[in-house]
Amino acid sequence: MMPKKMITIVLLGVSTVAMSQSNFHSFVVSDIDGNDFPLSQLKGKKVMVVNTASKCGLTPQYEDMQALYEQYKDKNFVVIAFPANNFMEQEPGSNQDIKEFCSTRFNISFPLMAKISVKGNDMHPLYQWLTQKSKNDLMDSEVTWNFQKYLIDENGNLVDMIPPKEKPNSEKVIKWIEGK
């Protein structure tokens, strides 16, 4: 596990030490029901993080994500969906609306998180970590559309970014999950 980075902040002559997020496992997010979901519970698993939307042309990827999860969930792999309304208002519903849509339309059984922002001034801290090399120690990226995927290794490190139009069960992703 990587050591946490120390940042010293001086405010009005008072020195304060703040811990920066060093990896994926150091975040606590909210699930679709509003409960805390510590990402540390995913230590030892490969994780695909996906920003999703219910009214997008790429929404059928939910089906591929569910199939991938079903195929590999017993092999230390999990998909986590973060609904977001950042692109052409394609996720306008409430958390309850999103949960109902995902369960009735796609029978989603992988973890579904509360709706967040994945870009802009109100970008969720997890997505700041995913998109900024200064925080994730790998790469800068911009979330360009719904269904952009981030791959996280068993130790909570960012490994790669998969563009929105690339299917979640692409050959590249399968090889990564299988360690090939």
HELIX and SHEET records of a PDB file:
HELIX    1   1 PHE A   24  SER A   26  5                                   3    
HELIX    2   2 LEU A   39  LEU A   42  5                                   4    
HELIX    3   3 GLN A   61  TYR A   72  1                                  12    
HELIX    4   4 LYS A   73  LYS A   75  5                                   3    
HELIX    5   5 ASN A   95  PHE A  106  1                                  12    
HELIX    6   6 PRO A  125  THR A  131  1                                   7    
HELIX    7   7 LYS A  133  ASN A  136  1                                   4    
HELIX    8   8 GLU A  171  GLU A  178  1                                   8    
SHEET    1   A 2 MET A   6  LEU A  11  0                                        
SHEET    2   A 2 VAL A  14  MET A  19 -1                                        
SHEET    1   B 2 VAL A  28  SER A  30  0                                        
SHEET    2   B 2 ASP A  36  PRO A  38 -1                                        
SHEET    1   C 4 PHE A  77  PRO A  83  0                                        
SHEET    2   C 4 LYS A  46  THR A  52  1                                        
SHEET    3   C 4 LYS A 149  ILE A 152 -1                                        
SHEET    4   C 4 LEU A 158  ILE A 162 -1                                        
END                                                                             
